[in-house]
């Protein structure tokens, strides 16, 4: 799945259940949705991801978040 926390928060008032996705072992990518409803790029989404992950009570290190924005997307696209 691709997670766009800032866009989710602005559009829906909450974000995807990252804790459940993480527990289920889903491959989670992190990127912007589109600039109209979220950030203009992945760095803005990374900034929003930390408090969103903490609020969702999922333990993700900074390294995990960066991997979501880099390696996970690369794996998804093969």
DODREN-140487 format. One record per atom (N, C-alpha, C): residue in three letters; x, y, z. Coordinates in steps of 0.001 Angstrom, whole numbers, padded with zeros to 6 digits, always signed. Example, Ala and Ser with C-alpha at 12.3 -4.5 7.8 and 13.67 -1.06 7.14 Angstrom:
ALA+013190-005690+007800/ALA+012300-004500+007800/ALA+013200-003300+007800/SER+012850-002250+007080/SER+013670-001060+007140/SER+012900+000030+007870/
//
This chain:
UNK+000832-001165+000000/UNK+000000+000000+000000/UNK+000878+001229+000000/UNK+000354+002319-000513/UNK+001076+003590-000476/UNK+000366+004492+000520/UNK+001107+005011+001439/UNK+000587+005844+002505/UNK+000912+007300+002217/UNK-000100+008151+002243/UNK+000052+009594+002074/UNK-000592+010266+003287/UNK+000099+010302+004413/UNK-000534+010733+005653/UNK-001084+012158+005639/UNK-000365+013105+005077/UNK-000859+014484+005094/UNK-002116+014616+004250/UNK-002105+014053+003085/UNK-003291+014089+002220/UNK-004471+013413+002905/UNK-004228+012252+003506/UNK-005296+011543+004235/UNK-005880+012411+005333/UNK-005013+013044+006110/UNK-005475+013873+007224/UNK-006286+015067+006743/UNK-005823+015702+005680/UNK-006533+016874+005174/UNK-007865+016513+004525/UNK-007912+015399+003815/UNK-009135+015006+003116/UNK-010143+014303+004018/UNK-009662+013447+004910/UNK-010556+012573+005665/UNK-010529+012794+007180/UNK-009608+013617+007644/UNK-009504+013860+009077/UNK-008806+012747+009836/UNK-008359+011737+009149/UNK-007584+010646+009752/UNK-006757+010013+008645/UNK-005882+009153+009046/UNK-005013+008506+008070/UNK-005261+006999+008074/UNK-004630+006332+007167/UNK-004778+004875+007077/UNK-004330+004220+008379/UNK-004847+003056+008648/UNK-004483+002314+009862/UNK-003132+001634+009621/UNK-002089+002411+009796/UNK-000733+001928+009543/UNK-000342+000842+010530/UNK-000834+000932+011759/UNK-000514-000101+012749/UNK-001004-001458+012272/UNK-002226-001539+011780/UNK-002780-002807+011290/UNK-002040-003284+010047/UNK-001739-002366+009154/UNK-001008-002734+007935/UNK+000384-003256+008280/UNK+001030-002595+009229/UNK+002374-003008+009656/UNK+002329-004395+010322/UNK+001344-004595+011206/UNK+001205-005905+011874/UNK+000909-007012+010862/UNK+000157-006687+009811/UNK-000186-007683+008797/UNK+000972-007979+007846/UNK+002039-007214+007974/UNK+003213-007456+007141/UNK+003103-006871+005743/UNK+002193-005916+005552/UNK+002062-005295+004235/UNK+003291-004465+003905/UNK+003629-004442+002648/UNK+004676-003547+002178/UNK+004047-002159+002090/UNK+004596-001201+002826/UNK+004028+000142+002903/UNK+005002+001136+002291/UNK+004554+001788+001241/UNK+005315+002867+000642/UNK+004809+004194+001176/UNK+005613+005205+001117/UNK+005246+006534+001601/UNK+005545+007534+000505/UNK+004543+008291+000112/UNK+004750+009305-000914/UNK+003592+010281-000880/UNK+003720+011346-001639/UNK+002655+012336-001693/UNK+001544+011828-002601/UNK+000348+012284-002325/UNK-000808+011931-003135/UNK-000842+012868-004332/UNK-001172+014109-004071/UNK-001066+015171-005071/UNK-001048+016485-004329/UNK-000468+017497-004921/UNK-000209+018743-004197/UNK-001474+019512-003834/UNK-002590+019234-004465/UNK-003824+019943-004153/UNK-004305+019616-002740/UNK-004187+018355-002327/UNK-004718+017968-001027/UNK-003660+017517-000029/UNK-002436+017570-000398/UNK-001390+017110+000515/UNK-000135+017922+000330/UNK+000973+017292+000536/UNK+002243+017986+000376/UNK+002671+017959-001086/UNK+003669+018754-001382/UNK+004163+018826-002759/UNK+005173+017725-003075/UNK+005562+016953-002068/UNK+006541+015912-002308/UNK+006710+015002-001107/UNK+007596+014069-001271/UNK+007788+013032-000266/UNK+008336+013584+001053/UNK+009111+014661+001013/UNK+009645+015211+002261/UNK+008530+015751+003154/UNK+007514+016351+002550/UNK+006369+016816+003327/UNK+005605+015664+003947/UNK+005503+014556+003208/UNK+004824+013381+003740/UNK+005641+012746+004866/UNK+006960+012748+004728/UNK+007811+012237+005814/UNK+007617+013063+007075/UNK+007506+014366+006910/UNK+007295+015250+008067/UNK+005966+014929+008751/UNK+004939+014625+007975/UNK+003622+014300+008535/UNK+003567+012874+009066/UNK+004407+012005+008556/UNK+004355+010590+008918/UNK+004741+010333+010369/UNK+005721+011058+010871/UNK+006174+010820+012253/UNK+005029+011022+013251/UNK+004367+012193+013303/UNK+003280+012341+014278/UNK+002092+011419+013980/UNK+001855+011128+012711/UNK+000747+010227+012374/UNK+001031+008809+012869/UNK+002264+008356+012716/UNK+002632+007020+013206/UNK+002561+006974+014730/UNK+003051+008018+015365/UNK+003012+008066+016833/UNK+001572+008081+017337/UNK+000707+008839+016689/UNK-000707+008904+017083/UNK-001412+007577+016842/UNK-000964+006852+015817/UNK-001551+005553+015505/UNK-000963+004426+016325/UNK-000075+004786+017246/UNK+000550+003834+018155/UNK+001248+002685+017433/UNK+001943+003044+016372/UNK+002757+002052+015676/UNK+004214+002468+015839/UNK+005041+001510+016180/UNK+006451+001809+016397/UNK+007199+001742+015075/UNK+007455+002905+014519/UNK+008232+003013+013293/UNK+009402+003944+013565/UNK+010589+003456+013314/UNK+011763+004301+013501/UNK+011866+005273+012323/UNK+012733+006256+012470/UNK+012984+007161+011354/UNK+013504+006373+010164/UNK+014307+005381+010439/UNK+014840+004522+009371/UNK+013709+003787+008649/UNK+012712+003304+009399/UNK+011549+002644+008798/UNK+010811+003598+007861/UNK+010622+004839+008324/UNK+009905+005814+007506/UNK+010670+006145+006223/UNK+011982+006308+006332/UNK+012785+006587+005137/UNK+012740+005387+004182/UNK+012772+004175+004729/UNK+012671+002983+003882/UNK+011326+002939+003155/UNK+010271+003387+003820/UNK+008957+003439+003170/UNK+008976+004400+001983/UNK+009742+005472+002107/UNK+009800+006486+001057/UNK+010796+006141-000051/UNK+011616+005127+000157/UNK+012647+004796-000830/UNK+012556+003336-001275/UNK+013032+002449-000433/UNK+013111+001028-000799/UNK+011756+000399-001069/UNK+010748+000735-000268/UNK+009440+000105-000440/UNK+008856+000451-001809/UNK+008959+001714-002193/UNK+008472+002111-003513/UNK+009232+001427-004633/UNK+010538+001306-004463/UNK+011358+000625-005463/UNK+010953-000834-005584/UNK+010693-001486-004448/UNK+010255-002882-004483/UNK+008897-003012-005164/UNK+007990-002075-004886/UNK+006675-002116-005500/UNK+006745-002008-007021/UNK+007653-001170-007486/UNK+007797-000966-008926/UNK+008723-001985-009597/UNK+009393-002756-008759/UNK+010346-003770-009224/UNK+011407-003175-010132/
//
